[in-house]
């Protein structure tokens, strides 16, 4: 399975270095000199790390295949990934381990399927499809996602009211589809 390690942001300097938005909790290993990373662009297949450094908490990398600023600018927006198996940490999962899991409510009602995991500044968000083509973001915190059981093929969510589409539909039908407010002019 592919694990996204970083996204390439802007070019830095004239010799092909780029700034990265890191998505790995082990950037020292994933971005080590000589590491080969898969690129999600048709014109680029693999990039090999030639040098890596941090400055003020930001990662900067130069690749063997890119030698100038123009080449670096052409990489902007490309995701870099590596092959990964299952996570060996307790209570930690790679996105590919979660994708496809059945999403259940505490009473066992099926609410949808996990289609991804997105990283936001405050916390990770579990992305679920309640219906085909739908997409609902669920904060991936223990209070809302108390059970993650890939070996059982499921996660259990206990969301606050209104977070799921089904909750919104029930709220709309409960008030007759009318918006609340005053009738007074």
SVG drawing of the C-alpha trace seen along z (x, -y; Angstrom):
<svg xmlns="http://www.w3.org/2000/svg" viewBox="-46 -44 68 53">
<polyline fill="none" stroke="black" stroke-width="0.4" points="0.0,0.0 1.1,-3.6 1.5,-6.0 1.6,-9.7 4.8,-11.1 4.6,-14.8 3.3,-17.2 5.7,-19.4 5.0,-23.1 7.1,-26.0 10.6,-26.0 13.3,-27.2 16.4,-28.8 18.0,-28.2 19.3,-24.7 16.1,-22.6 15.3,-22.6 11.6,-22.4 9.6,-23.1 7.4,-20.3 4.2,-19.9 5.1,-16.7 2.4,-14.1 4.6,-11.6 5.4,-11.2 8.8,-9.8 10.2,-12.4 13.8,-11.7 13.4,-8.1 11.1,-8.8 13.1,-11.8 16.6,-10.3 19.2,-10.8 18.8,-8.1 15.1,-7.5 13.1,-6.8 9.6,-8.4 6.7,-7.7 5.3,-10.9 1.6,-11.1 2.2,-12.9 2.2,-11.3 5.4,-13.1 7.3,-12.0 7.4,-8.5 10.1,-8.3 12.1,-11.0 15.3,-10.2 16.2,-12.4 19.6,-14.0 19.5,-16.2 17.1,-17.1 17.1,-19.7 14.8,-21.5 14.6,-25.3 12.2,-26.8 10.2,-23.6 9.8,-23.3 11.3,-20.5 13.3,-21.3 14.4,-18.6 16.5,-18.5 16.0,-15.5 18.7,-13.9 16.3,-14.2 15.8,-18.0 18.8,-20.4 17.2,-23.9 14.4,-26.2 12.3,-25.6 12.3,-21.8 11.5,-22.4 8.6,-24.7 7.2,-22.1 6.9,-19.7 4.6,-22.0 1.5,-20.2 2.8,-16.6 2.2,-14.1 5.1,-11.9 4.5,-8.4 6.2,-5.3 5.3,-1.6 4.0,-0.8 2.5,2.1 0.4,1.9 1.3,-0.5 3.2,1.0 2.1,-1.6 -0.8,-1.1 -3.8,-3.2 -2.2,-4.5 -3.4,-3.6 -2.3,-4.5 -5.1,-5.8 -5.0,-2.7 -5.7,-0.6 -9.0,-2.6 -10.2,-2.9 -13.2,-0.6 -14.0,0.1 -17.8,0.2 -18.9,-2.8 -21.3,-1.9 -23.2,-3.9 -23.0,-2.6 -26.3,-0.7 -24.8,1.2 -26.6,-0.8 -24.4,-1.1 -23.8,-4.7 -21.5,-4.4 -18.0,-3.5 -14.6,-5.0 -13.2,-6.5 -10.1,-8.3 -8.4,-10.2 -7.5,-13.9 -5.1,-15.9 -6.2,-19.3 -4.3,-21.7 -6.3,-21.0 -6.9,-17.2 -7.3,-14.5 -10.7,-14.0 -12.1,-10.6 -13.8,-10.9 -16.9,-8.7 -19.4,-8.1 -22.9,-7.9 -24.3,-7.5 -22.6,-6.9 -20.8,-10.0 -21.3,-11.6 -18.6,-12.8 -18.8,-13.6 -15.9,-14.7 -15.8,-13.2 -13.3,-14.5 -10.9,-11.6 -10.9,-11.8 -11.6,-9.1 -14.7,-10.9 -16.4,-10.7 -14.6,-7.6 -14.3,-5.3 -13.7,-2.0 -11.3,-1.4 -11.2,2.3 -9.6,2.9 -9.3,6.6 -13.2,6.6 -13.6,4.4 -15.3,1.6 -15.1,-1.7 -17.7,-2.9 -18.6,-6.6 -20.7,-8.4 -21.1,-11.8 -23.0,-14.7 -26.4,-15.5 -26.4,-17.1 -22.9,-15.8 -24.3,-13.1 -26.4,-13.8 -29.1,-11.4 -29.3,-13.6 -29.8,-16.7 -32.5,-15.0 -34.3,-14.0 -34.0,-17.5 -35.5,-19.0 -38.4,-16.6 -39.0,-17.1 -39.6,-20.9 -41.5,-20.3 -38.6,-21.7 -39.3,-25.1 -36.6,-27.4 -37.0,-28.6 -37.4,-32.2 -39.9,-34.9 -43.0,-35.7 -43.1,-39.2 -42.2,-42.0"/>
</svg>
